[in-house]
Amino acid sequence: MAENLLKDVIENEHIRKLSDASVERWELYRRYFVFLVEHVVGERQQALSSEITAKLLILPNDKAGFNLALLVLDVLERLSEGDLDELEVQAERVRKYTQKYLRGEKAERPRLFMRLLLLALTRQNAREAREQGQQLLERLQAEPLPGDAFTEVEIVPYEHLWEHALQLLERQQGQL
C-alpha cells in the first residue's frame, strides 16, 4: 500500500505545485520506504529509486520535528554499513541531539527510542543490546502515541525501528 501511494505521488504532475517543505516530506517518506524495503525484503524498488528532490534544505532545520526523522534514518543507514568508527560518531550525534532538543513530556517516546539507538550503536552484540534495551522498550511501548509535535515524525513506529536496528546488528555480527 505504501509503495503504491509513493508511486502515485512521484508520478503525479501536481507534486511540483506543493510547497518545498511538503515535497521534502514526501522525499523523506520515500527514503524510509526504500531503506526498509532494501534491508527487510532485500530488493531495490526501481520505481521508487529516483529522488523526488535531491536536497533537503528545510527539514534539517526543523530541529524539534522532521530533523529527528532524518537523524534516525541516517543513523540506521550507518548502522547497516557497520563501520565501527562511524558508529561512535553517530552515537555522539544521538547524544547531543537528545540533550539539546528532546525535552518535555511530549518528547518521551523519541527520547526513549534515542536511548535504544544508543544501545545499538555502542553494543556490537545484538543479543546484549536486546537484553539491555528490554526495559526501555517496555517503557516505550507503555508511552502513549506521540502528541502534536512528533506525530508526523514517527514515520515508522519506534518499536519496529528498534527491531530493525537489532536485525542490522545481527547481520553485522554474521558478517564478522
NORUR-V868692 format. One record per residue. RES is the residue in one small letter. SS is DSSP state (H for helix, E for strand, - for the rest). Layout:
res->RES ss->SS
res->RES ss->SS
This chain:
res->m ss->-
res->a ss->H
res->e ss->H
res->n ss->H
res->l ss->H
res->l ss->H
res->k ss->H
res->d ss->H
res->v ss->H
res->i ss->H
res->e ss->H
res->n ss->-
res->e ss->H
res->h ss->H
res->i ss->H
res->r ss->H
res->k ss->H
res->l ss->-
res->s ss->-
res->d ss->H
res->a ss->H
res->s ss->H
res->v ss->H
res->e ss->H
res->r ss->H
res->w ss->H
res->e ss->H
res->l ss->H
res->y ss->H
res->r ss->H
res->r ss->H
res->y ss->H
res->f ss->H
res->v ss->H
res->f ss->H
res->l ss->H
res->v ss->H
res->e ss->H
res->h ss->H
res->v ss->H
res->v ss->-
res->g ss->-
res->e ss->-
res->r ss->-
res->q ss->-
res->q ss->H
res->a ss->H
res->l ss->H
res->s ss->-
res->s ss->-
res->e ss->-
res->i ss->-
res->t ss->-
res->a ss->-
res->k ss->-
res->l ss->-
res->l ss->-
res->i ss->-
res->l ss->H
res->p ss->H
res->n ss->H
res->d ss->-
res->k ss->-
res->a ss->-
res->g ss->-
res->f ss->H
res->n ss->H
res->l ss->H
res->a ss->H
res->l ss->H
res->l ss->H
res->v ss->H
res->l ss->H
res->d ss->H
res->v ss->H
res->l ss->H
res->e ss->H
res->r ss->H
res->l ss->H
res->s ss->H
res->e ss->H
res->g ss->-
res->d ss->-
res->l ss->H
res->d ss->H
res->e ss->H
res->l ss->H
res->e ss->H
res->v ss->H
res->q ss->H
res->a ss->H
res->e ss->H
res->r ss->H
res->v ss->H
res->r ss->H
res->k ss->H
res->y ss->H
res->t ss->H
res->q ss->H
res->k ss->H
res->y ss->H
res->l ss->-
res->r ss->-
res->g ss->-
res->e ss->H
res->k ss->H
res->a ss->H
res->e ss->H
res->r ss->H
res->p ss->H
res->r ss->H
res->l ss->H
res->f ss->H
res->m ss->H
res->r ss->H
res->l ss->H
res->l ss->H
res->l ss->H
res->l ss->H
res->a ss->H
res->l ss->H
res->t ss->H
res->r ss->-
res->q ss->-
res->n ss->-
res->a ss->H
res->r ss->H
res->e ss->H
res->a ss->H
res->r ss->H
res->e ss->H
res->q ss->H
res->g ss->H
res->q ss->H
res->q ss->H
res->l ss->H
res->l ss->H
res->e ss->H
res->r ss->H
res->l ss->H
res->q ss->H
res->a ss->H
res->e ss->-
res->p ss->-
res->l ss->-
res->p ss->-
res->g ss->-
res->d ss->H
res->a ss->H
res->f ss->H
res->t ss->-
res->e ss->-
res->v ss->-
res->e ss->-
res->i ss->-
res->v ss->-
res->p ss->-
res->y ss->H
res->e ss->H
res->h ss->H
res->l ss->H
res->w ss->H
res->e ss->H
res->h ss->H
res->a ss->H
res->l ss->H
res->q ss->H
res->l ss->H
res->l ss->H
res->e ss->H
res->r ss->H
res->q ss->H
res->q ss->H
res->g ss->H
res->q ss->H
res->l ss->-
